[in-house]
Amino acid sequence: MELILQYEVDMFKAIVVIGTLAANSAGQLEDQQGPYATAPECYYRTAQMIKDAAMKVPIVYAVGVCIKVPKPVKGKGV
């Protein structure tokens, strides 16, 4: 017998904060591909985002974070 959960499971959204030589302040990159089902998937995505950003601008520092967000509801334009 399979257990069916009656509530929406939280997912994870990837965000990266970067500091570059070209800007006087930090910038924020938000992922356009997520959200992700697990935290490890989300953190892997932040690593990809940092790598992509480093190919375009000289990065001084970068921090990837994953925040919990509600699971998108299908059919609601999300």
Secondary structure, DSSP 8 states (H G I E B T S, - for coil): ------S---EEEEEEEEEETT-SS-EEEE-SS--BSSHHHHHHHHHHHHHHHHTTS-EEEEEEEEEEE----TTS--
